[in-house]
Amino acid sequence: PAALLGGAGGPPASRAAPGGAHGAPSSGVVLGAPQTEDDRRRRRRPRAEAAAAAPSAPTFQTRDEAIEALATQVKERVARVRKHGGFDEASAWAKLDARFGKTELSCVAHTVRQLGRYYGRHDRRVELTTQWRKDIAKWEKLVHSLAAWTLKMAVPVDERVIFLSDVIVYMHACWRAKPAKRGRPKENHRSRRSSR
């Protein structure tokens, strides 16, 4: 429409050349830096308002406070997973791999998978749901221990809760499988004869 093109089909005044059509000074506003201090204030205001509205990362006085806060959020997230669907190894790994499988945490994620599949089926595994101390289960103790290491890893601050929650959910899923029964290894008859 002509109104969007600056009148009768011509360029808008803000895009007009500084010299005008005949080289004379133009009365239009030239694109570029603001002309007055009021213009500068108006342009800075949206950025300042957006920065004020953006959530800031929580700050803690001590490392123990940061560990406790992270562990608490992770335990709450894991409790919601248990309530709304439980733990399934395939889906738990799919989420962990989709979120972190192509990031700098890829090696960590795949290592977690191997450890979970091995120890989760081991006949001498630790049962995560049993009590470690009076008020804390062994899986909760694991959360606190991993939270301390997560703070040292290259995990973005806003992804720490998700990363550690996915790891713990996957460990729970691996522990759902019954441990394999491993019989006592048979003694080699040749070694028995040689010992005699």
N, C-alpha and C positions, 0 to 999 in steps of 0.2 A: 504493500500500500504506500501511497505517496507520503502519508504522515510518518511512516517509519523510515522513509528515505530522505527526509528533510525538506518537505515542501513539494514542489512540482517535479518530483523525480530526481532531484539533484542530491548530492551528498549532504549528510547532516552537518549542521554548523560545527559540531565538535570535531568533525573529520576534515573540515575545510583546510586548505593550505594556508600557511601563515601570511602569504602575500596576497590572498584573495584571487579573484578571477583576472584582474588587470595589474597585479603586482602591488596594489595598494594594501596597507595594513588591514587585516580582517578584524571584524568585531566579534567573530565567533570565539569559542573557548577551545584552545588547542590542547589536544591530549598530551598528558605528561604530568609533571609534578604539580601539586595543588598550588593555587595562586595566593592563597591567604592562610593565616594560621588557623582560622575556623575550619577551612577545608581539611587541613591536616588533622585536626582534632576529630572531625567527623569520620575520617577514614581510619583512624586508629581505634575508635570506639568499638566497632564490631570485633576486632581481634582481642581487645582487652576483655570484652564481655564473654567471648568464647573461652578464653583462658581461665576466667574466673569460674565459669560453669563446668569446666572439665574436672573430673574427679582426680584428686591428687593421691599419689601412693602413700599409704600409711607410714608413719615414722615411729620408731621404737627407741626407747632409751637404752635398752640392752639387747644383746643377742638372744638371751633366753626368752625375752618377751616376743621377739620375732618368731622364734621357733614355736612357742606355745600358740601364737595366733595362727600360724600356718597349719599346725597340727590340728587345731580345733576346727578350722574350716574344712580340712580334708576329711576328718571323721564325720562331720555333718553331711558332707557330700556322699561319702560312702554309705552312710545310713540311709540316705534317700534312694540310692541305687538298690540297696537290699530291700527296701520297702516296695519299690515300684517294679521290680522285675527279677531281682536276684542276680546271681553271677553266672554268666555263661562264658566259657573260655573263648569260643570263636568270636562272639560279638565284642567281648572285652578287648581281645587283641586287635580286632578290626578298628576299634575306636582309637586305641593307642597308636597303631600304625598310621592311620589316616591323619592324625594330628601331628605326630612327631617323626614319622618314618622317613620323611624327606627333608628333615631339618638337621642342624648340627647335633641333635640328640638322637639321631638314627641308631648309632652304635649302642647307646645306652638302652634304647627301647628293645633292640634285638637281643642284647645281653640279658635283659630282664625276662624276655620270653624263654630263652634257653634255661636260665636258672629256675624259673617257675615250673617249666615242664619237667625238669629233672627232679628237683627237690619236692615238688608237689606230689610226685608218685613214689617217692622213696619210702621204703618200709620203716625207716627210723626217723621220719620227718617230725618236726615240731608242730604240734597242733595249734594253729593260730588263734582259735577261739577259747583256749584254756587260759586260766589266769596266770599272769606274770607276777603280779603282786595283788594285794587285797583289792585295790580299786581300779586296776588296769589290766586289760587282756594283753596277750602277747602280740596280737596284730596292732594294737594301739601303741605298744612300746616300739614296734617296728616303724610306725608312722612318725613318732618323735625322733627316732634315730635318723630316718631318711630325711626328715625336715631339716635337720642340721646340715646335712650334706647338700640338699637342694639349694640352700642359700649360697653355697660356694660354687655351684655349677652355672653354666651359661644358659640359665633359664630366665627368660624375661619375667620381670616382676609380676605382670598381669597374667602370666600363664603358670605360675608356680603351683597354685591350688589345683588347676586342671591336670597338670603333668603328674603330680604326686598322687592325686586321686585316681587317675587312670592306672598308674602302677599298682596301687594297693588293690583296686578292683580286680585287676588281672591276677594278682597273687591269690586273692580269695577264690577266683574262678578256677585256678589250677589246683587249689587245695580241695575243691569239691570232689575230685576223682579219688577213688579209694586207693590207698597205697598198695603197690605191687608186693605180693608175697614172694620173697626170695628165699629159696631153700639153702641149706648149708652146702657149700661147694664140695663136690665129690673129691675124695683124696686120690691122688694119682698112684696107681699100683706100682708103677716103676720106681717112683720116689720112695715108696714104702720099702720095696725090696732093697734098694740101694742103701737105705738107712740101716738095714739089718747087716 
